[in-house]
């Protein structure tokens, strides 16, 4: 099987990808709730 260093490196990569996915998901959700609703309301009042 792989050496300990390779397993650690793979685990670190998987952790980084999962962390990035979580940050993007939460960031998009926050941005959407802050900007989307006021923008839709502004368009509706035009």
C-alpha distance matrix in Angstrom:
0.0 3.8 6.7 9.4 11.6 9.8 9.5 13.1 14.2 13.1 14.8 17.8 18.2 18.3 20.7 22.8 23.2 24.2 26.6 28.1 28.6 30.3 32.5 33.6 34.3 36.4 38.0 39.1 40.4 42.4 43.7 44.7 46.6 48.4 49.4 49.5 52.1 54.6 54.2 54.8 57.9 59.2 59.0 60.7 63.6 64.3
3.8 0.0 3.7 6.6 8.1 6.0 6.4 9.9 10.7 10.2 12.2 14.7 15.2 15.9 18.1 20.0 20.7 22.0 24.1 25.5 26.4 28.1 30.1 31.2 32.3 34.2 35.6 36.9 38.4 40.2 41.4 42.6 44.5 46.1 47.1 47.4 50.1 52.5 52.0 52.9 55.9 57.1 56.9 58.8 61.6 62.3
6.7 3.7 0.0 3.8 5.5 5.3 6.4 8.7 10.0 10.8 12.4 14.3 15.6 16.8 18.4 20.1 21.5 22.8 24.4 26.0 27.4 28.8 30.4 31.9 33.2 34.8 36.1 37.7 39.3 40.7 42.0 43.5 45.3 46.6 47.8 48.4 51.0 53.2 53.0 54.0 56.9 58.0 58.1 60.0 62.7 63.4
9.4 6.6 3.8 0.0 3.8 5.5 5.1 6.1 8.6 9.9 10.5 12.2 14.2 15.4 16.3 18.2 20.1 21.0 22.2 24.2 25.8 26.8 28.3 30.2 31.5 32.7 34.1 36.0 37.4 38.6 40.1 41.7 43.3 44.6 45.9 46.7 49.2 51.4 51.3 52.5 55.2 56.4 56.6 58.5 61.1 61.9
11.6 8.1 5.5 3.8 0.0 3.8 5.5 5.1 6.1 8.6 9.8 10.4 12.3 14.3 15.2 16.3 18.4 19.9 20.8 22.4 24.3 25.6 26.7 28.5 30.1 31.4 32.4 34.3 36.0 37.1 38.3 40.2 41.9 42.9 44.1 45.1 47.7 49.7 49.5 50.9 53.6 54.6 54.9 57.0 59.4 60.1
9.8 6.0 5.3 5.5 3.8 0.0 3.8 5.4 5.0 6.1 8.5 9.8 10.5 12.3 14.1 15.3 16.6 18.4 19.8 21.1 22.6 24.4 25.7 27.0 28.6 30.3 31.3 32.9 34.6 36.1 37.1 38.7 40.7 41.9 42.9 43.5 46.3 48.4 48.0 49.2 52.1 53.1 53.1 55.2 57.8 58.4
9.5 6.4 6.4 5.1 5.5 3.8 0.0 3.8 5.4 5.1 6.1 8.5 9.9 10.6 12.1 14.2 15.4 16.5 18.1 19.9 21.2 22.5 24.3 25.8 26.9 28.5 29.9 31.5 33.0 34.5 35.8 37.3 39.0 40.4 41.7 42.2 44.8 47.0 46.9 47.9 50.7 51.9 52.0 53.9 56.6 57.4
13.1 9.9 8.7 6.1 5.1 5.4 3.8 0.0 3.8 5.5 5.1 6.1 8.6 9.9 10.4 12.2 14.3 15.3 16.2 18.2 19.9 20.9 22.3 24.2 25.6 26.8 28.0 30.0 31.4 32.6 34.0 35.7 37.4 38.5 39.9 40.7 43.3 45.3 45.3 46.6 49.2 50.3 50.7 52.7 55.1 56.0
14.2 10.7 10.0 8.6 6.1 5.0 5.4 3.8 0.0 3.8 5.5 5.1 6.2 8.7 9.8 10.5 12.4 14.3 15.2 16.5 18.4 20.0 21.0 22.6 24.3 25.8 26.6 28.4 30.3 31.5 32.5 34.3 36.2 37.2 38.3 39.1 41.9 43.8 43.6 44.9 47.7 48.6 48.8 51.0 53.4 54.1
13.1 10.2 10.8 9.9 8.6 6.1 5.1 5.5 3.8 0.0 3.8 5.4 5.1 6.2 8.6 9.9 10.7 12.4 14.2 15.4 16.6 18.5 20.0 21.2 22.6 24.4 25.6 27.0 28.7 30.3 31.4 32.8 34.8 36.1 37.1 37.6 40.4 42.6 42.2 43.3 46.2 47.3 47.3 49.3 51.9 52.6
14.8 12.2 12.4 10.5 9.8 8.5 6.1 5.1 5.5 3.8 0.0 3.8 5.4 5.1 6.1 8.6 10.0 10.6 12.1 14.2 15.4 16.5 18.3 20.0 21.0 22.4 24.0 25.6 27.0 28.4 29.9 31.4 33.0 34.4 35.7 36.3 38.8 41.1 41.0 42.1 44.8 46.1 46.3 48.1 50.7 51.6
17.8 14.7 14.3 12.2 10.4 9.8 8.5 6.1 5.1 5.4 3.8 0.0 3.8 5.5 5.1 6.1 8.6 9.9 10.4 12.2 14.2 15.3 16.3 18.2 19.8 21.0 22.0 24.0 25.6 26.7 28.0 29.8 31.5 32.6 33.9 34.8 37.4 39.3 39.3 40.6 43.3 44.3 44.7 46.8 49.2 50.0
18.2 15.2 15.6 14.2 12.3 10.5 9.9 8.6 6.2 5.1 5.4 3.8 0.0 3.8 5.4 5.1 6.2 8.6 9.9 10.6 12.3 14.3 15.4 16.5 18.3 20.0 20.8 22.4 24.3 25.7 26.6 28.2 30.3 31.4 32.3 33.0 35.9 37.9 37.5 38.8 41.6 42.6 42.7 44.8 47.3 47.9
18.3 15.9 16.8 15.4 14.3 12.3 10.6 9.9 8.7 6.2 5.1 5.5 3.8 0.0 3.8 5.5 5.2 6.2 8.6 9.9 10.6 12.4 14.3 15.5 16.5 18.4 19.8 21.1 22.6 24.3 25.6 26.8 28.7 30.2 31.3 31.7 34.3 36.6 36.4 37.3 40.2 41.4 41.5 43.3 46.0 46.8
20.7 18.1 18.4 16.3 15.2 14.1 12.1 10.4 9.8 8.6 6.1 5.1 5.4 3.8 0.0 3.8 5.5 5.1 6.1 8.5 9.9 10.6 12.2 14.2 15.3 16.4 18.0 19.8 21.1 22.4 23.9 25.5 27.0 28.4 29.8 30.5 32.9 35.1 35.2 36.3 39.0 40.2 40.6 42.4 44.9 45.9
22.8 20.0 20.1 18.2 16.3 15.3 14.2 12.2 10.5 9.9 8.6 6.1 5.1 5.5 3.8 0.0 3.8 5.5 5.1 6.1 8.6 9.9 10.5 12.2 14.1 15.4 16.1 18.0 19.9 20.9 22.0 23.8 25.7 26.7 27.8 28.8 31.4 33.4 33.2 34.6 37.3 38.3 38.7 40.7 43.1 43.9
23.2 20.7 21.5 20.1 18.4 16.6 15.4 14.3 12.4 10.7 10.0 8.6 6.2 5.2 5.5 3.8 0.0 3.8 5.5 5.1 6.2 8.7 9.9 10.6 12.2 14.3 15.1 16.3 18.2 19.9 20.8 22.1 24.3 25.6 26.4 26.9 29.7 31.9 31.5 32.6 35.5 36.6 36.7 38.7 41.2 41.9
24.2 22.0 22.8 21.0 19.9 18.4 16.5 15.3 14.3 12.4 10.6 9.9 8.6 6.2 5.1 5.5 3.8 0.0 3.8 5.4 5.1 6.2 8.7 9.9 10.5 12.2 14.0 15.3 16.5 18.3 19.7 20.9 22.6 24.2 25.5 25.9 28.3 30.7 30.7 31.6 34.3 35.7 35.9 37.6 40.2 41.3
26.6 24.1 24.4 22.2 20.8 19.8 18.1 16.2 15.2 14.2 12.1 10.4 9.9 8.6 6.1 5.1 5.5 3.8 0.0 3.8 5.4 5.1 6.2 8.6 9.9 10.6 11.9 14.1 15.3 16.4 17.9 19.7 21.2 22.3 23.8 24.7 27.1 29.2 29.4 30.6 33.1 34.4 35.0 36.8 39.1 40.2
28.1 25.5 26.0 24.2 22.4 21.1 19.9 18.2 16.5 15.4 14.2 12.2 10.6 9.9 8.5 6.1 5.1 5.4 3.8 0.0 3.8 5.4 5.1 6.1 8.5 10.0 10.3 12.0 14.1 15.2 16.0 17.8 19.9 20.9 21.8 22.7 25.5 27.4 27.1 28.6 31.3 32.2 32.6 34.7 37.0 37.8
28.6 26.4 27.4 25.8 24.3 22.6 21.2 19.9 18.4 16.6 15.4 14.2 12.3 10.6 9.9 8.6 6.2 5.1 5.4 3.8 0.0 3.8 5.5 5.2 6.0 8.6 9.7 10.5 12.2 14.2 15.2 16.2 18.3 19.9 20.8 21.1 23.7 26.0 25.8 26.7 29.6 30.8 31.0 32.8 35.4 36.3
30.3 28.1 28.8 26.8 25.6 24.4 22.5 20.9 20.0 18.5 16.5 15.3 14.3 12.4 10.6 9.9 8.7 6.2 5.1 5.4 3.8 0.0 3.8 5.5 5.1 6.1 8.3 9.8 10.5 12.1 14.0 15.2 16.5 18.2 19.7 20.2 22.5 24.8 25.1 26.1 28.5 30.0 30.6 32.2 34.6 35.9
32.5 30.1 30.4 28.3 26.7 25.7 24.3 22.3 21.0 20.0 18.3 16.3 15.4 14.3 12.2 10.5 9.9 8.7 6.2 5.1 5.5 3.8 0.0 3.8 5.5 5.3 5.8 8.3 9.8 10.4 11.8 13.8 15.3 16.2 17.7 18.8 21.2 23.1 23.3 24.8 27.2 28.3 29.1 31.0 33.2 34.3
33.6 31.2 31.9 30.2 28.5 27.0 25.8 24.2 22.6 21.2 20.0 18.2 16.5 15.5 14.2 12.2 10.6 9.9 8.6 6.1 5.2 5.5 3.8 0.0 3.8 5.6 5.0 5.9 8.4 9.8 10.2 11.7 14.0 15.2 15.9 16.6 19.4 21.4 21.1 22.4 25.2 26.1 26.5 28.6 30.9 31.8
34.3 32.3 33.2 31.5 30.1 28.6 26.9 25.6 24.3 22.6 21.0 19.8 18.3 16.5 15.3 14.1 12.2 10.5 9.9 8.5 6.0 5.1 5.5 3.8 0.0 3.8 5.5 5.3 6.2 8.7 10.0 10.5 12.3 14.3 15.4 15.4 17.9 20.4 20.4 21.2 23.8 25.3 25.6 27.2 29.8 31.0
36.4 34.2 34.8 32.7 31.4 30.3 28.5 26.8 25.8 24.4 22.4 21.0 20.0 18.4 16.4 15.4 14.3 12.2 10.6 10.0 8.6 6.1 5.3 5.6 3.8 0.0 3.8 5.5 5.0 6.1 8.5 9.7 10.6 12.2 14.1 14.8 16.7 19.0 19.6 20.7 22.9 24.4 25.3 26.8 29.1 30.5
38.0 35.6 36.1 34.1 32.4 31.3 29.9 28.0 26.6 25.6 24.0 22.0 20.8 19.8 18.0 16.1 15.1 14.0 11.9 10.3 9.7 8.3 5.8 5.0 5.5 3.8 0.0 3.8 5.4 5.2 6.0 8.4 10.0 10.6 12.0 13.3 15.7 17.3 17.7 19.3 21.6 22.6 23.6 25.5 27.5 28.7
39.1 36.9 37.7 36.0 34.3 32.9 31.5 30.0 28.4 27.0 25.6 24.0 22.4 21.1 19.8 18.0 16.3 15.3 14.1 12.0 10.5 9.8 8.3 5.9 5.3 5.5 3.8 0.0 3.8 5.5 5.1 5.9 8.5 9.8 10.3 10.7 13.5 15.6 15.4 16.6 19.3 20.4 20.9 22.8 25.1 26.2
40.4 38.4 39.3 37.4 36.0 34.6 33.0 31.4 30.3 28.7 27.0 25.6 24.3 22.6 21.1 19.9 18.2 16.5 15.3 14.1 12.2 10.5 9.8 8.4 6.2 5.0 5.4 3.8 0.0 3.8 5.5 5.1 6.2 8.6 10.1 10.0 11.9 14.5 15.1 15.8 18.1 19.8 20.5 21.8 24.2 25.8
42.4 40.2 40.7 38.6 37.1 36.1 34.5 32.6 31.5 30.3 28.4 26.7 25.7 24.3 22.4 20.9 19.9 18.3 16.4 15.2 14.2 12.1 10.4 9.8 8.7 6.1 5.2 5.5 3.8 0.0 3.8 5.4 5.2 6.2 8.6 9.8 11.4 13.2 14.3 15.7 17.4 18.9 20.3 21.7 23.6 25.2
43.7 41.4 42.0 40.1 38.3 37.1 35.8 34.0 32.5 31.4 29.9 28.0 26.6 25.6 23.9 22.0 20.8 19.7 17.9 16.0 15.2 14.0 11.8 10.2 10.0 8.5 6.0 5.1 5.5 3.8 0.0 3.8 5.5 5.2 5.9 7.7 10.2 11.4 11.8 13.7 15.8 16.6 17.8 19.8 21.6 22.8
44.7 42.6 43.5 41.7 40.2 38.7 37.3 35.7 34.3 32.8 31.4 29.8 28.2 26.8 25.5 23.8 22.1 20.9 19.7 17.8 16.2 15.2 13.8 11.7 10.5 9.7 8.4 5.9 5.1 5.4 3.8 0.0 3.8 5.5 5.4 5.1 7.7 9.9 10.0 11.1 13.5 14.9 15.6 17.2 19.5 20.8
46.6 44.5 45.3 43.3 41.9 40.7 39.0 37.4 36.2 34.8 33.0 31.5 30.3 28.7 27.0 25.7 24.3 22.6 21.2 19.9 18.3 16.5 15.3 14.0 12.3 10.6 10.0 8.5 6.2 5.2 5.5 3.8 0.0 3.8 5.8 5.8 6.3 8.7 10.2 11.0 12.5 14.5 15.8 16.8 18.8 20.8
48.4 46.1 46.6 44.6 42.9 41.9 40.4 38.5 37.2 36.1 34.4 32.6 31.4 30.2 28.4 26.7 25.6 24.2 22.3 20.9 19.9 18.2 16.2 15.2 14.3 12.2 10.6 9.8 8.6 6.2 5.2 5.5 3.8 0.0 3.8 6.2 6.8 7.4 9.2 11.2 12.1 13.3 15.3 16.8 18.1 19.9
49.4 47.1 47.8 45.9 44.1 42.9 41.7 39.9 38.3 37.1 35.7 33.9 32.3 31.3 29.8 27.8 26.4 25.5 23.8 21.8 20.8 19.7 17.7 15.9 15.4 14.1 12.0 10.3 10.1 8.6 5.9 5.4 5.8 3.8 0.0 3.8 5.8 5.8 6.1 8.7 10.3 10.8 12.3 14.4 15.8 17.1
49.5 47.4 48.4 46.7 45.1 43.5 42.2 40.7 39.1 37.6 36.3 34.8 33.0 31.7 30.5 28.8 26.9 25.9 24.7 22.7 21.1 20.2 18.8 16.6 15.4 14.8 13.3 10.7 10.0 9.8 7.7 5.1 5.8 6.2 3.8 0.0 3.8 5.7 5.2 6.1 8.6 9.9 10.6 12.2 14.4 15.8
52.1 50.1 51.0 49.2 47.7 46.3 44.8 43.3 41.9 40.4 38.8 37.4 35.9 34.3 32.9 31.4 29.7 28.3 27.1 25.5 23.7 22.5 21.2 19.4 17.9 16.7 15.7 13.5 11.9 11.4 10.2 7.7 6.3 6.8 5.8 3.8 0.0 3.8 5.4 5.2 6.2 8.6 10.0 10.6 12.6 14.7
54.6 52.5 53.2 51.4 49.7 48.4 47.0 45.3 43.8 42.6 41.1 39.3 37.9 36.6 35.1 33.4 31.9 30.7 29.2 27.4 26.0 24.8 23.1 21.4 20.4 19.0 17.3 15.6 14.5 13.2 11.4 9.9 8.7 7.4 5.8 5.7 3.8 0.0 3.8 5.5 5.1 6.1 8.6 9.8 10.7 12.7
54.2 52.0 53.0 51.3 49.5 48.0 46.9 45.3 43.6 42.2 41.0 39.3 37.5 36.4 35.2 33.2 31.5 30.7 29.4 27.1 25.8 25.1 23.3 21.1 20.4 19.6 17.7 15.4 15.1 14.3 11.8 10.0 10.2 9.2 6.1 5.2 5.4 3.8 0.0 3.8 5.4 5.1 6.2 8.6 10.1 11.0
54.8 52.9 54.0 52.5 50.9 49.2 47.9 46.6 44.9 43.3 42.1 40.6 38.8 37.3 36.3 34.6 32.6 31.6 30.6 28.6 26.7 26.1 24.8 22.4 21.2 20.7 19.3 16.6 15.8 15.7 13.7 11.1 11.0 11.2 8.7 6.1 5.2 5.5 3.8 0.0 3.8 5.4 5.1 6.2 8.8 10.2
57.9 55.9 56.9 55.2 53.6 52.1 50.7 49.2 47.7 46.2 44.8 43.3 41.6 40.2 39.0 37.3 35.5 34.3 33.1 31.3 29.6 28.5 27.2 25.2 23.8 22.9 21.6 19.3 18.1 17.4 15.8 13.5 12.5 12.1 10.3 8.6 6.2 5.1 5.4 3.8 0.0 3.8 5.4 5.0 6.4 9.0
59.2 57.1 58.0 56.4 54.6 53.1 51.9 50.3 48.6 47.3 46.1 44.3 42.6 41.4 40.2 38.3 36.6 35.7 34.4 32.2 30.8 30.0 28.3 26.1 25.3 24.4 22.6 20.4 19.8 18.9 16.6 14.9 14.5 13.3 10.8 9.9 8.6 6.1 5.1 5.4 3.8 0.0 3.8 5.4 5.3 6.7
59.0 56.9 58.1 56.6 54.9 53.1 52.0 50.7 48.8 47.3 46.3 44.7 42.7 41.5 40.6 38.7 36.7 35.9 35.0 32.6 31.0 30.6 29.1 26.5 25.6 25.3 23.6 20.9 20.5 20.3 17.8 15.6 15.8 15.3 12.3 10.6 10.0 8.6 6.2 5.1 5.4 3.8 0.0 3.8 5.5 5.4
60.7 58.8 60.0 58.5 57.0 55.2 53.9 52.7 51.0 49.3 48.1 46.8 44.8 43.3 42.4 40.7 38.7 37.6 36.8 34.7 32.8 32.2 31.0 28.6 27.2 26.8 25.5 22.8 21.8 21.7 19.8 17.2 16.8 16.8 14.4 12.2 10.6 9.8 8.6 6.2 5.0 5.4 3.8 0.0 3.8 5.6
63.6 61.6 62.7 61.1 59.4 57.8 56.6 55.1 53.4 51.9 50.7 49.2 47.3 46.0 44.9 43.1 41.2 40.2 39.1 37.0 35.4 34.6 33.2 30.9 29.8 29.1 27.5 25.1 24.2 23.6 21.6 19.5 18.8 18.1 15.8 14.4 12.6 10.7 10.1 8.8 6.4 5.3 5.5 3.8 0.0 3.8
64.3 62.3 63.4 61.9 60.1 58.4 57.4 56.0 54.1 52.6 51.6 50.0 47.9 46.8 45.9 43.9 41.9 41.3 40.2 37.8 36.3 35.9 34.3 31.8 31.0 30.5 28.7 26.2 25.8 25.2 22.8 20.8 20.8 19.9 17.1 15.8 14.7 12.7 11.0 10.2 9.0 6.7 5.4 5.6 3.8 0.0
